[in-house]
Each structure stands twice: as structure tokens, then as C-alpha cells.
Amino acid sequence: MTSKVALVTGGSRGIGAAIARRLAGDGFDVAITYQSAGDRAATVAKEVETAGRRALTMRAEAADAPALIEAVERTVRELGRLDVLVSNAGIAPYGPLEEVTLDEVDRLLAVHARASFVLAQAAARHMGRGGSIVLIGSSLAERVPYAGWTAYAMSKSALIGLAKGLARDLGPRGITANVVSPGSTDTEMNPADAPEAEEERRLTALGRYCSPADIAATVAHLAGEGGRTITGASIPVDAGVTA
């Protein structure tokens, strides 16, 4: 039987790398995109291959719509199909509201909202019944406990509306679309041993950070048989920060 295929954007490190590894462990061939960390992408690809699956790495900047479309098309050409799309690539700038520039707003929307739309549109052309689109959002779309995150929260909130629209557009074809919304997660962008980490823990119900593997487990559930009737949902994996 032909293996199922997943495409994970921003898959060279952090949450994206954990998702790629988990999906490979669940039997998917995995394509990943990266912006600059080609060496790390190669390492993730080797881990996918060690799990007995095929791997593909592609350089594609998340704000570059033609590059994203080509990543989808190349995945289908080289791996034969596309069953799961995980739109994960993201950025996390923050700062005082008065200092946020329009260029920064445009980039946030391009990397998070527009990229996810472009990827979903391109992927939907190739997906059949049982396909799954997962958008990696943020708990900040539901609760913003700090100042300085307005533009970021806006850009991640857009993914919730996108998933609901996709669920209706693609539901008749048996394709699901959902958002997974991490809270504080132990990555290079937000390490659990950073000076401000203790304050972030205090905001959660469980008093702890999530791990990238926690996020990957929920993505894998949505991509597998257990997620076949879940669509249009925004699922928090945030240790209860939005509780």
C-alpha cells in the first residue's frame, strides 16, 4: 500500500520538528519546509528515515506564497500524494502597541494567516477523503495576559476563522480542518528555563510548560483515525492557560 504523506512547514526545529518525528513514527512519509536552518532540516529528515519513512526537505519562506505553493506541488511530485498539511511556520515579535509598524503587521499576517490560506488552498487540490489540515495557532488567540502581543494575537486569531471556513468548504469531500493552539512551550523561542518562564507557569492551571511532543501528539490525533470527525475546532494544548 502507498504510504500516507504529510507536509509540515517550519519543520526543522521546535514544534514543527516534533510533529514531523511523531507523524513519521505513526507511519507517514514526511516533507518539511525550512527558512534558513538547512542543517537542522537534514537532521529531522534523517530521523524520519530512521523511522522507516521517506523524507523530503525544501527551503520555503513562509511569506513567499509561490514558494509555499511549489512546496505543496513538489511534495506531491516526489512523494506521490498529500494527506496531511500542518501549517506550523511562524514568528513571534512583540512590543509596545505604539511602536508596531505596518510592515511588521503585514509580515505577521503574511506568515501566519496568508501562508495558511495559500497552503490550504494548494493542498486541497490534491487531498482526498480522509485528508487533514492542521493550523498551528496560539493560546494568545484566546487569552492575552501580557501587553505587547496585540498584532501577534490578531494574526493567530485569523486561523480560527480560516479553519471554520475550510471545514465547511472541504467537509463534503471528507477533509477536516482544525487549529491546535499551544500555550507556553519549551522551545528555543520560549525556553522553559528563561527568566520569565516562572511567570508563564503561574498563568497555567497545571503550573508547567508544554513540550513540543505534547503539541505533536494532538496533531497526530487529528491526522489519524481518531480525528476523522473533528473539524472546524480550535483545540488548546496549553496546560490550562485559557481555562
C-alpha positions as a printed Julia matrix, in Angstrom:
243×3 Matrix{Float64}:
   0.0    0.0    0.0
   1.13   3.56  -0.71
   2.19   5.35   2.48
   0.3    8.44   3.52
   2.19  11.72   3.18
   2.33  14.77   5.46
   3.78  18.22   4.78
   4.92  20.21   7.82
   6.02  23.8    7.33
   8.7   25.12   9.66
   9.69  21.54  10.39
  13.39  21.97  11.09
  13.12  22.66  14.83
  10.86  23.07  17.83
   7.2   22.16  17.46
   7.5   21.53  13.73
  10.33  19.04  14.16
   8.42  17.22  16.9
   5.39  16.97  14.62
   7.5   15.6   11.77
   9.04  12.96  14.03
   5.68  11.95  15.51
   3.98  11.62  12.13
   6.9    9.53  10.84
   6.51   7.29  13.87
   2.83   6.94  13.01
   3.69   5.76   9.5
   3.63   8.92   7.4
   6.22   9.89   4.83
   7.08  13.48   5.76
   8.04  16.6    3.81
   9.22  19.62   5.74
  10.0   23.19   4.84
  12.58  25.42   6.46
  13.66  29.03   6.06
  17.36  29.01   6.94
  18.2   26.01   9.14
  19.04  23.58   6.36
  21.35  21.55   8.6
  18.61  21.06  11.17
  16.13  20.14   8.47
  18.56  17.48   7.27
  18.78  16.11  10.81
  15.0   15.85  11.07
  14.91  14.15   7.66
  17.41  11.55   8.88
  15.21  10.91  11.92
  12.21  10.41   9.65
  14.2    7.95   7.54
  15.41   6.14  10.66
  11.73   5.57  11.45
  11.47   3.8    8.1
   9.7    6.56   6.22
  10.62   8.73   3.26
  11.66  12.35   3.9
  11.81  15.49   1.79
  13.25  18.87   2.8
  12.53  22.12   0.98
  13.54  25.71   1.56
  10.45  27.94   1.55
   9.97  31.25   3.35
   6.52  31.42   4.91
   5.77  34.88   3.49
   6.62  33.7   -0.04
   3.33  32.43  -1.45
   4.77  30.99  -4.71
   7.39  29.08  -2.7
   4.68  27.6   -0.49
   2.63  26.5   -3.48
   5.72  24.92  -5.01
   6.39  23.09  -1.73
   2.94  21.51  -1.94
   3.39  20.62  -5.61
   6.87  19.2   -5.05
   5.62  17.09  -2.15
   3.03  15.53  -4.42
   5.5   15.06  -7.28
   8.22  13.45  -5.2
   6.26  11.59  -2.53
   3.24  10.78  -4.67
   0.34  12.3   -2.72
  -0.64  14.59   0.14
  -2.84  13.51   3.03
  -1.95  15.88   5.87
  -0.92  19.53   5.86
   0.45  21.11   9.03
   0.88  24.88   8.7
   3.32  25.48  11.52
   5.9   28.07  10.43
   5.64  31.22  12.47
   7.31  34.25  14.01
   6.82  35.83  17.41
   7.65  39.54  17.54
   6.24  41.65  20.35
   6.49  45.2   21.59
   4.54  48.27  22.67
   1.46  48.91  20.56
   2.6   52.4   19.64
   5.84  51.07  18.17
   4.42  48.34  15.94
   4.9   49.26  12.29
   2.6   48.44   9.41
   5.4   46.43   7.85
   5.52  44.27  10.99
   1.75  43.81  10.91
   1.83  42.88   7.24
   4.58  40.33   7.84
   2.74  38.73  10.75
  -0.4   38.38   8.67
   1.58  37.05   5.72
   3.48  34.44   7.73
   0.53  33.24   9.8
  -2.79  33.92   8.08
  -1.98  34.33   4.38
   0.52  31.46   4.35
  -2.0   29.12   5.96
  -4.65  30.11   3.42
  -2.28  29.66   0.48
  -1.09  26.28   1.75
  -4.61  25.03   2.44
  -5.84  26.14  -0.97
  -2.92  24.42  -2.72
  -3.15  21.26  -0.59
  -6.91  20.91  -1.06
  -6.37  20.41  -4.78
  -4.56  17.16  -4.03
  -6.27  15.8   -0.93
  -8.84  13.05  -1.0
 -11.31  11.78   1.58
  -9.61  11.44   4.94
  -7.31  14.41   4.35
  -6.47  16.66   7.28
  -5.37  20.29   7.52
  -3.96  21.39  10.87
  -3.07  25.02  11.55
  -0.78  25.75  14.49
  -2.29  28.68  16.33
  -1.65  30.07  19.81
  -3.32  30.35  23.19
  -2.86  34.11  22.7
  -5.74  33.99  20.23
  -7.99  33.15  23.19
  -6.32  34.96  26.08
  -3.7   37.73  26.04
  -2.31  38.04  29.58
   0.52  40.42  28.68
   0.83  43.72  26.88
   2.79  43.82  23.64
   1.2   40.89  21.8
  -1.7   42.61  20.03
  -0.56  42.11  16.43
   0.58  38.55  17.08
  -2.71  37.63  18.73
  -4.63  39.15  15.82
  -2.69  37.14  13.27
  -3.19  33.86  15.16
  -6.89  34.59  15.75
  -7.36  34.66  11.98
  -6.54  30.95  11.87
  -9.66  30.1   13.84
 -11.89  31.69  11.21
  -9.85  30.07   8.46
 -10.29  26.6    9.95
 -14.03  27.08  10.32
 -14.34  28.19   6.7
 -12.18  25.34   5.46
 -14.26  22.87   7.47
 -17.38  23.93   5.57
 -15.69  24.16   2.18
 -13.92  20.81   2.43
 -16.25  18.83   4.68
 -18.3   17.46   1.76
 -15.06  15.94   0.43
 -14.26  14.28   3.76
 -11.36  16.63   4.56
 -11.03  18.06   8.07
  -9.51  21.39   9.13
  -8.61  22.37  12.67
  -6.41  24.65  14.78
  -4.1   23.37  17.5
  -3.28  26.22  19.88
  -0.16  25.79  22.02
   0.47  27.72  25.18
   3.94  28.24  26.63
   6.02  25.5   25.0
   9.64  24.66  25.73
  11.4   25.65  22.5
  14.28  27.9   21.52
  11.8   30.73  21.04
  10.44  30.36  24.59
  12.67  28.11  26.73
  11.29  26.74  29.97
  14.41  27.9   31.82
  14.21  31.53  30.7
  14.0   34.25  33.4
  10.34  34.96  32.61
   9.32  31.3   32.46
   8.16  31.09  36.06
   5.62  33.84  35.47
   4.3   31.95  32.45
   3.95  28.79  34.54
   1.92  30.69  37.15
  -0.6   31.6   34.45
  -1.37  27.95  33.72
  -3.71  25.61  35.58
  -1.08  22.85  35.67
   1.85  25.06  36.6
   4.03  23.77  33.79
   5.21  24.33  30.24
   4.11  22.11  27.4
   6.68  20.15  25.41
   6.8   20.08  21.6
   5.85  16.4   21.84
   2.6   17.41  23.59
   1.62  19.53  20.6
   2.7   16.82  18.18
   0.5   14.24  19.92
  -2.63  16.32  19.34
  -1.69  16.96  15.71
  -1.17  13.23  15.22
  -4.6   12.51  16.71
  -6.26  14.93  14.29
  -4.28  13.47  11.37
  -5.22   9.91  12.28
  -8.36   7.85  12.56
  -9.26   9.44  15.89
  -9.65  12.85  14.27
 -11.91  11.91  11.38
 -14.99  13.59  12.88
 -13.24  16.6   14.39
 -13.35  19.66  12.13
 -13.66  23.4   12.47
 -12.29  23.18  16.01
  -9.68  25.14  17.92
  -8.01  22.79  20.38
  -5.88  24.26  23.18
  -2.75  22.41  24.27
  -1.7   24.97  26.83
  -1.52  23.44  30.33
  -4.74  25.29  31.12
  -3.65  28.88  30.48
  -7.02  29.52  28.79
  -9.04  27.61  31.42
